[in-house]
Amino acid sequence: MAANLLDYDLEGLAVLCERLGEKRFRATQLFRWIHQQGAAQFDDMTNLAKSLREKLKTDFEVQAPKVLKQQISKDGTIKWLFDVGNGDAIETVFIPEEDRGTLCVSSQAGCIVGCRFCSTGHQGFSRNLAVSEIVGQLWFAEHFLRKHLNTTERVVSNVVMMGMGEPLLNYEPVLNSLRVMLDDHGYGLSRRRVTVSTSGLVPMMDQLGRDCPVALAVSLHAPNDTLRDDLVPLNRKYPISELFAACKRYLAAAPRDFVTLEYCMLQGVNDLPEHALELVKQVCGEDGNNAWCKLNLIPFNPFPASGLTRSPRERVMAFAKILTEAGIVTTVRKTRGDDIDAACGQLAGDVKDITNVQKRITRRRTIMLKPVVPSGPVFHQDVRHA
């Protein structure tokens, strides 16, 4: 079986070239052909010696996952369903905006974390993705989009590891994928423009800060441990106090001076004024410091199995008003691609549930969270989109 060169970072290719009896600089040429030019055929790599091309054709290939389905939203968002073999599928989403093109990349087939509000988590977990399957999403998207948009300029300016899966539970392949994305001979992305999103795996957040500190987003979704234990089960192992301490440690090496806290707005569950006030206390702490984070409020994208509903816009704005008045930078995410199920929390491919997640989540749903009746007036405030 041919080895996939999308599995190699630049150093890995240099070692490979030496093993093939070639100079290390050939690795840079090969790396540029693959990632900058999108070449999949070795005969197209014209500045490589013919002898090297023949060696590569014998035992190697450049192969992204196969596209099973492509959908284009009315707002220009594009979603691809990729086949990663053995009945597993993953999804990737491209979100075009005036000043950027963001690619949302998956790191696992399914997800083991099982957050209440995430459709991917409800489908269970099958396996981790290889580097070629992670980088392959960017490789395919970038070079498809250049042809689709008839441009030679780079289209994907931002990558967010916010697709299917928990990136920090597939650490080494994700780390090597980040290195390919950041490499100037590859995609040349800035660390500020590559974001890893985690549900709060504290030890691996520290490890990422040491190995490859890119922008960090944390799925918070609750202002206290009791509620977060139910919404994000990982909280039972790494509670909010430990999570926030890890966020602050991460800032020492981070390319941005803040960590983004993601907060999915769930009607009657975590969206009331008392929740916002509790969140202010958690974020600011005893020293009153709120500059270390930004809050991103996310409209919930409902699906039947969750038993949850989206917060009304007026309640989201009232919640945001409390946060902004406390001096916390707060944004409300603009929903994109929801007509093709490409919005946040909606990604779901066909995977095997080897963790019995359906049984576990069904058991959790039998103890429904008691809605809280709102108190006080509801405010309206416009908050800039993320």
MARGUMAR-743292 format. One record per residue (C-alpha): x, y, z; residue number from 1; residue in three letters. Coordinates in steps of 0.02 Angstrom, whole numbers, plus 50000, padded with zeros to 5 digits. Each point is the difference from the previous one (the first is absolute). Layout:
# residues N
+-------+-------+-------+-----+-----+
|     X |     Y |     Z |   n | res |
+-------+-------+-------+-----+-----+
|     X |     Y |     Z | NUM | ALA |
...
+-------+-------+-------+-----+-----+
This chain:
# residues 386
+-------+-------+-------+-----+-----+
|     X |     Y |     Z |   n | res |
+-------+-------+-------+-----+-----+
| 50000 | 50000 | 50000 |   1 | MET |
| 50069 | 50171 | 49951 |   2 | ALA |
| 50046 | 50119 | 50140 |   3 | ALA |
| 49906 | 50166 | 49996 |   4 | ASN |
| 50116 | 50151 | 49994 |   5 | LEU |
| 49864 | 50106 | 50082 |   6 | LEU |
| 50048 | 49909 | 50160 |   7 | ASP |
| 50174 | 50083 | 49999 |   8 | TYR |
| 50052 | 50169 | 50067 |   9 | ASP |
| 50153 | 50083 | 49922 |  10 | LEU |
| 50124 | 49916 | 50116 |  11 | GLU |
| 49919 | 49832 | 49967 |  12 | GLY |
| 50020 | 50027 | 49813 |  13 | LEU |
| 50182 | 50049 | 50025 |  14 | ALA |
| 50034 | 49836 | 50090 |  15 | VAL |
| 49907 | 49907 | 49862 |  16 | LEU |
| 50104 | 50083 | 49863 |  17 | CYS |
| 50162 | 49954 | 50088 |  18 | GLU |
| 49939 | 49821 | 50014 |  19 | ARG |
| 49969 | 50002 | 49812 |  20 | LEU |
| 50178 | 50063 | 49971 |  21 | GLY |
| 49948 | 50179 | 49962 |  22 | GLU |
| 50057 | 50168 | 50070 |  23 | LYS |
| 49893 | 50077 | 50137 |  24 | ARG |
| 49957 | 50152 | 49893 |  25 | PHE |
| 49896 | 49884 | 49890 |  26 | ARG |
| 49880 | 49987 | 50146 |  27 | ALA |
| 49964 | 50186 | 49993 |  28 | THR |
| 49966 | 49990 | 49813 |  29 | GLN |
| 49885 | 49850 | 50025 |  30 | LEU |
| 49911 | 50083 | 50147 |  31 | PHE |
| 49967 | 50157 | 49897 |  32 | ARG |
| 49932 | 49901 | 49853 |  33 | TRP |
| 49880 | 49906 | 50112 |  34 | ILE |
| 49935 | 50139 | 50112 |  35 | HIS |
| 50027 | 50162 | 49905 |  36 | GLN |
| 49964 | 49935 | 49825 |  37 | GLN |
| 49879 | 49861 | 50044 |  38 | GLY |
| 50092 | 49874 | 49890 |  39 | ALA |
| 49947 | 49820 | 50021 |  40 | ALA |
| 50095 | 49926 | 49851 |  41 | GLN |
| 50188 | 49985 | 50017 |  42 | PHE |
| 50027 | 50027 | 49813 |  43 | ASP |
| 49931 | 50177 | 50024 |  44 | ASP |
| 50142 | 50041 | 50120 |  45 | MET |
| 50116 | 50054 | 49861 |  46 | THR |
| 50147 | 50064 | 50102 |  47 | ASN |
| 50023 | 49831 | 50084 |  48 | LEU |
| 50124 | 49880 | 49921 |  49 | ALA |
| 49916 | 49868 | 49894 |  50 | LYS |
| 50085 | 49865 | 50104 |  51 | SER |
| 49919 | 50068 | 50158 |  52 | LEU |
| 49830 | 50011 | 49916 |  53 | ARG |
| 50014 | 49818 | 49950 |  54 | GLU |
| 50045 | 49950 | 50178 |  55 | LYS |
| 49851 | 50096 | 50067 |  56 | LEU |
| 49879 | 49924 | 49875 |  57 | LYS |
| 50050 | 49827 | 50059 |  58 | THR |
| 49959 | 50013 | 50184 |  59 | ASP |
| 49912 | 50166 | 50035 |  60 | PHE |
| 49844 | 50101 | 49959 |  61 | GLU |
| 49918 | 50167 | 50038 |  62 | VAL |
| 49821 | 49959 | 50044 |  63 | GLN |
| 49868 | 50100 | 50096 |  64 | ALA |
| 49843 | 49913 | 50065 |  65 | PRO |
| 49870 | 49971 | 49866 |  66 | LYS |
| 49854 | 50123 | 49989 |  67 | VAL |
| 49833 | 49913 | 50022 |  68 | LEU |
| 49893 | 50155 | 49994 |  69 | LYS |
| 50016 | 50188 | 49977 |  70 | GLN |
| 49869 | 50127 | 50052 |  71 | GLN |
| 50002 | 50188 | 49971 |  72 | ILE |
| 49895 | 50111 | 50111 |  73 | SER |
| 49905 | 50152 | 49941 |  74 | LYS |
| 50124 | 50106 | 50100 |  75 | ASP |
| 50150 | 49923 | 49909 |  76 | GLY |
| 50050 | 49878 | 50136 |  77 | THR |
| 50060 | 49834 | 49928 |  78 | ILE |
| 49992 | 49833 | 50091 |  79 | LYS |
| 50089 | 49842 | 49945 |  80 | TRP |
| 49968 | 49824 | 50062 |  81 | LEU |
| 50161 | 49898 | 49987 |  82 | PHE |
| 50015 | 49811 | 49999 |  83 | ASP |
| 50138 | 49942 | 50118 |  84 | VAL |
| 49967 | 49814 | 49977 |  85 | GLY |
| 49916 | 49857 | 50093 |  86 | ASN |
| 49833 | 50088 | 50001 |  87 | GLY |
| 50068 | 50158 | 50083 |  88 | ASP |
| 49967 | 50174 | 49932 |  89 | ALA |
| 50057 | 50173 | 50056 |  90 | ILE |
| 49943 | 50175 | 49957 |  91 | GLU |
| 50094 | 50159 | 49958 |  92 | THR |
| 49925 | 50174 | 49979 |  93 | VAL |
| 50066 | 50153 | 49908 |  94 | PHE |
| 49929 | 50168 | 50057 |  95 | ILE |
| 50035 | 50147 | 49883 |  96 | PRO |
| 50001 | 50178 | 50067 |  97 | GLU |
| 50057 | 50166 | 49929 |  98 | GLU |
| 50165 | 50003 | 50094 |  99 | ASP |
| 50035 | 49814 | 50022 | 100 | ARG |
| 49964 | 49823 | 49947 | 101 | GLY |
| 49982 | 49881 | 50146 | 102 | THR |
| 50010 | 49811 | 49989 | 103 | LEU |
| 49924 | 49898 | 50140 | 104 | CYS |
| 50097 | 49836 | 50010 | 105 | VAL |
| 49959 | 49834 | 50084 | 106 | SER |
| 50126 | 49903 | 50106 | 107 | SER |
| 49903 | 49841 | 50040 | 108 | GLN |
| 49864 | 49892 | 49922 | 109 | ALA |
| 49865 | 50038 | 50127 | 110 | GLY |
| 50038 | 50063 | 50175 | 111 | CYS |
| 50024 | 49913 | 50167 | 112 | ILE |
| 49961 | 50151 | 50110 | 113 | VAL |
| 49810 | 49993 | 49979 | 114 | GLY |
| 49946 | 50181 | 50032 | 115 | CYS |
| 49811 | 50015 | 50019 | 116 | ARG |
| 49978 | 50136 | 49868 | 117 | PHE |
| 50112 | 49928 | 49863 | 118 | CYS |
| 49929 | 49886 | 49866 | 119 | SER |
| 50173 | 49929 | 49963 | 120 | THR |
| 50017 | 49946 | 50181 | 121 | GLY |
| 49833 | 49910 | 49991 | 122 | HIS |
| 50057 | 49889 | 49858 | 123 | GLN |
| 50143 | 49921 | 50097 | 124 | GLY |
| 50183 | 49973 | 49965 | 125 | PHE |
| 50087 | 49889 | 49873 | 126 | SER |
| 50184 | 50048 | 49988 | 127 | ARG |
| 50134 | 50134 | 49993 | 128 | ASN |
| 50049 | 50072 | 49832 | 129 | LEU |
| 50173 | 49985 | 49925 | 130 | ALA |
| 50102 | 50154 | 49951 | 131 | VAL |
| 49958 | 49969 | 49817 | 132 | SER |
| 49814 | 50001 | 50043 | 133 | GLU |
| 50014 | 50163 | 50098 | 134 | ILE |
| 50119 | 50092 | 49883 | 135 | VAL |
| 49910 | 49921 | 49853 | 136 | GLY |
| 49845 | 50102 | 50041 | 137 | GLN |
| 50100 | 50161 | 49982 | 138 | LEU |
| 50096 | 49936 | 49848 | 139 | TRP |
| 49840 | 49956 | 49908 | 140 | PHE |
| 49904 | 50157 | 50052 | 141 | ALA |
| 50138 | 50123 | 49958 | 142 | GLU |
| 50034 | 49934 | 49826 | 143 | HIS |
| 49816 | 49965 | 49960 | 144 | PHE |
| 49955 | 50178 | 50050 | 145 | LEU |
| 50138 | 50078 | 49894 | 146 | ARG |
| 49926 | 49914 | 49847 | 147 | LYS |
| 49821 | 50033 | 50055 | 148 | HIS |
| 50035 | 50186 | 50025 | 149 | LEU |
| 50121 | 50011 | 49853 | 150 | ASN |
| 50143 | 50071 | 50101 | 151 | THR |
| 50182 | 49961 | 50031 | 152 | THR |
| 49998 | 50089 | 50168 | 153 | GLU |
| 49983 | 49908 | 50165 | 154 | ARG |
| 49816 | 49979 | 50045 | 155 | VAL |
| 50006 | 49921 | 50174 | 156 | VAL |
| 50071 | 50132 | 50117 | 157 | SER |
| 49939 | 49925 | 50164 | 158 | ASN |
| 49984 | 49822 | 50064 | 159 | VAL |
| 49897 | 49953 | 50152 | 160 | VAL |
| 50009 | 49827 | 50075 | 161 | MET |
| 49816 | 50007 | 50044 | 162 | MET |
| 49931 | 49862 | 49890 | 163 | GLY |
| 49962 | 49824 | 50056 | 164 | MET |
| 50097 | 49937 | 50150 | 165 | GLY |
| 50104 | 50064 | 50146 | 166 | GLU |
| 50169 | 50051 | 49925 | 167 | PRO |
| 50100 | 49977 | 50161 | 168 | LEU |
| 49945 | 49818 | 50013 | 169 | LEU |
| 50089 | 49969 | 49834 | 170 | ASN |
| 50152 | 50099 | 50050 | 171 | TYR |
| 50150 | 49942 | 49896 | 172 | GLU |
| 49909 | 49998 | 49830 | 173 | PRO |
| 49923 | 50170 | 50040 | 174 | VAL |
| 50170 | 50070 | 50053 | 175 | LEU |
| 50084 | 49940 | 49840 | 176 | ASN |
| 49855 | 50068 | 49897 | 177 | SER |
| 50020 | 50170 | 50082 | 178 | LEU |
| 50184 | 50000 | 49954 | 179 | ARG |
| 49957 | 49971 | 49817 | 180 | VAL |
| 49871 | 50139 | 50003 | 181 | MET |
| 50121 | 50124 | 50079 | 182 | LEU |
| 50152 | 49956 | 49895 | 183 | ASP |
| 50050 | 50139 | 49879 | 184 | ASP |
| 50036 | 49869 | 49868 | 185 | HIS |
| 49826 | 49928 | 50027 | 186 | GLY |
| 49849 | 50110 | 50032 | 187 | TYR |
| 50092 | 50137 | 50095 | 188 | GLY |
| 49858 | 50034 | 50119 | 189 | LEU |
| 50029 | 50115 | 50148 | 190 | SER |
| 49985 | 49925 | 50175 | 191 | ARG |
| 49869 | 50134 | 50033 | 192 | ARG |
| 49896 | 49932 | 49856 | 193 | ARG |
| 50001 | 49818 | 50053 | 194 | VAL |
| 49886 | 49957 | 50146 | 195 | THR |
| 49986 | 49840 | 50099 | 196 | VAL |
| 49835 | 49979 | 50091 | 197 | SER |
| 49992 | 49887 | 50152 | 198 | THR |
| 49867 | 49948 | 50123 | 199 | SER |
| 50128 | 50021 | 50139 | 200 | GLY |
| 50133 | 49864 | 50002 | 201 | LEU |
| 50112 | 50093 | 50121 | 202 | VAL |
| 50164 | 49899 | 49989 | 203 | PRO |
| 49997 | 50004 | 49810 | 204 | MET |
| 49965 | 50188 | 49999 | 205 | MET |
| 50162 | 50020 | 50098 | 206 | ASP |
| 50089 | 49884 | 49878 | 207 | GLN |
| 49937 | 50097 | 49849 | 208 | LEU |
| 50064 | 50160 | 50079 | 209 | GLY |
| 50173 | 49922 | 50009 | 210 | ARG |
| 50000 | 49916 | 49829 | 211 | ASP |
| 49905 | 50112 | 49880 | 212 | CYS |
| 49904 | 50145 | 50077 | 213 | PRO |
| 49867 | 50054 | 49877 | 214 | VAL |
| 49839 | 50094 | 50039 | 215 | ALA |
| 49894 | 49908 | 50129 | 216 | LEU |
| 49812 | 49987 | 50019 | 217 | ALA |
| 49918 | 49911 | 50147 | 218 | VAL |
| 49824 | 49929 | 50001 | 219 | SER |
| 49932 | 50069 | 50164 | 220 | LEU |
| 49810 | 50006 | 49982 | 221 | HIS |
| 49960 | 50017 | 50186 | 222 | ALA |
| 50040 | 50118 | 50143 | 223 | PRO |
| 50017 | 49866 | 50135 | 224 | ASN |
| 50062 | 49822 | 50021 | 225 | ASP |
| 49830 | 49923 | 50037 | 226 | THR |
| 49927 | 50056 | 49834 | 227 | LEU |
| 50160 | 49971 | 49901 | 228 | ARG |
| 50014 | 49823 | 50068 | 229 | ASP |
| 49838 | 49962 | 49907 | 230 | ASP |
| 50033 | 50098 | 49841 | 231 | LEU |
| 50187 | 49959 | 49981 | 232 | VAL |
| 50039 | 49836 | 50092 | 233 | PRO |
| 50188 | 50032 | 49995 | 234 | LEU |
| 49969 | 50133 | 50133 | 235 | ASN |
| 49983 | 49862 | 50130 | 236 | ARG |
| 50186 | 49968 | 49979 | 237 | LYS |
| 50059 | 50178 | 49966 | 238 | TYR |
| 49882 | 50124 | 50086 | 239 | PRO |
| 49986 | 50183 | 49954 | 240 | ILE |
| 50129 | 50062 | 50125 | 241 | SER |
| 50133 | 49882 | 49928 | 242 | GLU |
| 49945 | 50041 | 49823 | 243 | LEU |
| 50016 | 50188 | 50025 | 244 | PHE |
| 50170 | 49979 | 50084 | 245 | ALA |
| 50060 | 49902 | 49848 | 246 | ALA |
| 49934 | 50137 | 49884 | 247 | CYS |
| 50101 | 50131 | 50092 | 248 | LYS |
| 50156 | 49891 | 49995 | 249 | ARG |
| 49977 | 49979 | 49812 | 250 | TYR |
| 50007 | 50188 | 49972 | 251 | LEU |
| 50185 | 50004 | 50042 | 252 | ALA |
| 50040 | 49922 | 49830 | 253 | ALA |
| 49841 | 50037 | 49902 | 254 | ALA |
| 50002 | 50107 | 49841 | 255 | PRO |
| 49850 | 50098 | 50065 | 256 | ARG |
| 49982 | 50082 | 50169 | 257 | ASP |
| 49834 | 49915 | 50035 | 258 | PHE |
| 49914 | 49831 | 49996 | 259 | VAL |
| 49829 | 49989 | 49918 | 260 | THR |
| 49864 | 49924 | 50110 | 261 | LEU |
| 49860 | 49922 | 49897 | 262 | GLU |
| 49826 | 50004 | 50078 | 263 | TYR |
| 49855 | 49915 | 49912 | 264 | CYS |
| 49836 | 50086 | 50047 | 265 | MET |
| 49869 | 49873 | 50058 | 266 | LEU |
| 49826 | 50062 | 50042 | 267 | GLN |
| 49960 | 49989 | 50185 | 268 | GLY |
| 50159 | 49903 | 50036 | 269 | VAL |
| 50148 | 50121 | 49999 | 270 | ASN |
| 49934 | 50162 | 49925 | 271 | ASP |
| 49919 | 50098 | 50142 | 272 | LEU |
| 50063 | 50159 | 50086 | 273 | PRO |
| 50051 | 49903 | 50155 | 274 | GLU |
| 50108 | 49888 | 49891 | 275 | HIS |
| 50082 | 50152 | 49921 | 276 | ALA |
| 50036 | 50078 | 50171 | 277 | LEU |
| 50074 | 49836 | 50061 | 278 | GLU |
| 50107 | 49992 | 49843 | 279 | LEU |
| 50065 | 50176 | 50034 | 280 | VAL |
| 50057 | 49945 | 50173 | 281 | LYS |
| 50084 | 49844 | 49930 | 282 | GLN |
| 50093 | 50095 | 49864 | 283 | VAL |
| 50053 | 50150 | 50103 | 284 | CYS |
| 50048 | 49904 | 50157 | 285 | GLY |
| 50058 | 50082 | 50160 | 286 | GLU |
| 50123 | 50114 | 49910 | 287 | ASP |
| 49869 | 50068 | 49879 | 288 | GLY |
| 50106 | 49955 | 49847 | 289 | ASN |
| 49891 | 49973 | 49847 | 290 | ASN |
| 50128 | 50039 | 49864 | 291 | ALA |
| 50062 | 49821 | 49984 | 292 | TRP |
| 49849 | 49940 | 49900 | 293 | CYS |
| 49866 | 50044 | 49874 | 294 | LYS |
| 49825 | 49926 | 50007 | 295 | LEU |
| 49922 | 49935 | 49840 | 296 | ASN |
| 49813 | 49968 | 50018 | 297 | LEU |
| 49942 | 49867 | 49877 | 298 | ILE |
| 49820 | 49976 | 49943 | 299 | PRO |
| 49953 | 49818 | 50029 | 300 | PHE |
| 49960 | 49901 | 49844 | 301 | ASN |
| 49861 | 49881 | 50055 | 302 | PRO |
| 49990 | 49815 | 49960 | 303 | PHE |
| 49866 | 49882 | 50068 | 304 | PRO |
| 50111 | 49886 | 50106 | 305 | ALA |
| 50064 | 50142 | 50109 | 306 | SER |
| 49838 | 50046 | 50090 | 307 | GLY |
| 50061 | 50181 | 49995 | 308 | LEU |
| 49941 | 50159 | 49912 | 309 | THR |
| 50081 | 50160 | 49939 | 310 | ARG |
| 49996 | 50155 | 50109 | 311 | SER |
| 49897 | 50144 | 49927 | 312 | PRO |
| 50106 | 50140 | 49928 | 313 | ARG |
| 49937 | 50125 | 50129 | 314 | GLU |
| 50058 | 49887 | 50140 | 315 | ARG |
| 50171 | 49979 | 49918 | 316 | VAL |
| 50017 | 50189 | 49988 | 317 | MET |
| 49947 | 50024 | 50181 | 318 | ALA |
| 50132 | 49872 | 50051 | 319 | PHE |
| 50131 | 50088 | 49894 | 320 | ALA |
| 49955 | 50168 | 50075 | 321 | LYS |
| 50040 | 49939 | 50176 | 322 | ILE |
| 50168 | 49934 | 49943 | 323 | LEU |
| 50049 | 50157 | 49903 | 324 | THR |
| 49949 | 50114 | 50143 | 325 | GLU |
| 50118 | 49899 | 50111 | 326 | ALA |
| 50140 | 50041 | 49877 | 327 | GLY |
| 50011 | 49828 | 49918 | 328 | ILE |
| 50025 | 50007 | 49812 | 329 | VAL |
| 49850 | 49905 | 49931 | 330 | THR |
| 49949 | 49950 | 49825 | 331 | THR |
| 49847 | 49909 | 49932 | 332 | VAL |
| 50042 | 49876 | 49865 | 333 | ARG |
| 49909 | 50023 | 49836 | 334 | LYS |
| 49921 | 49837 | 49945 | 335 | THR |
| 50068 | 49940 | 49833 | 336 | ARG |
| 49955 | 49850 | 49894 | 337 | GLY |
| 49855 | 49939 | 50107 | 338 | ASP |
| 49897 | 49963 | 49844 | 339 | ASP |
| 50126 | 49862 | 49959 | 340 | ILE |
| 50028 | 49946 | 50182 | 341 | ASP |
| 50173 | 50079 | 49998 | 342 | ALA |
| 49974 | 50114 | 50149 | 343 | ALA |
| 50087 | 49979 | 50168 | 344 | CYS |
| 49956 | 49836 | 50085 | 345 | GLY |
| 49912 | 49927 | 49848 | 346 | GLN |
| 50140 | 49898 | 49921 | 347 | LEU |
| 49960 | 49816 | 49998 | 348 | ALA |
| 50068 | 49866 | 49886 | 349 | GLY |
| 49963 | 49814 | 49997 | 350 | ASP |
| 50109 | 49920 | 50133 | 351 | VAL |
| 49996 | 49847 | 50111 | 352 | LYS |
| 49952 | 50031 | 50181 | 353 | ASP |
| 50129 | 49897 | 50093 | 354 | ILE |
| 49979 | 50098 | 50163 | 355 | THR |
| 49813 | 49971 | 50028 | 356 | ASN |
| 49974 | 50188 | 49996 | 357 | VAL |
| 49816 | 49986 | 49955 | 358 | GLN |
| 49965 | 49898 | 50156 | 359 | LYS |
| 50101 | 50118 | 50109 | 360 | ARG |
| 49919 | 50159 | 49933 | 361 | ILE |
| 49825 | 49925 | 50009 | 362 | THR |
| 50031 | 49961 | 50183 | 363 | ARG |
| 50057 | 50180 | 50030 | 364 | ARG |
| 49845 | 50068 | 49910 | 365 | ARG |
| 49885 | 49910 | 50121 | 366 | THR |
| 50058 | 50124 | 50133 | 367 | ILE |
| 49948 | 50158 | 49909 | 368 | MET |
| 50069 | 50167 | 50056 | 369 | LEU |
| 49865 | 50102 | 50085 | 370 | LYS |
| 49965 | 50161 | 49903 | 371 | PRO |
| 50016 | 50161 | 50100 | 372 | VAL |
| 49866 | 50133 | 49984 | 373 | VAL |
| 50079 | 50164 | 49943 | 374 | PRO |
| 50001 | 50143 | 50124 | 375 | SER |
| 50016 | 50184 | 49962 | 376 | GLY |
| 49987 | 50090 | 49833 | 377 | PRO |
| 50070 | 49936 | 49836 | 378 | VAL |
| 50123 | 50119 | 49915 | 379 | PHE |
| 50047 | 50019 | 49819 | 380 | HIS |
| 50175 | 50039 | 49942 | 381 | GLN |
| 50090 | 49977 | 49837 | 382 | ASP |
| 50164 | 49908 | 50019 | 383 | VAL |
| 50126 | 49981 | 49860 | 384 | ARG |
| 50010 | 49833 | 49912 | 385 | HIS |
| 50152 | 49888 | 50018 | 386 | ALA |
+-------+-------+-------+-----+-----+
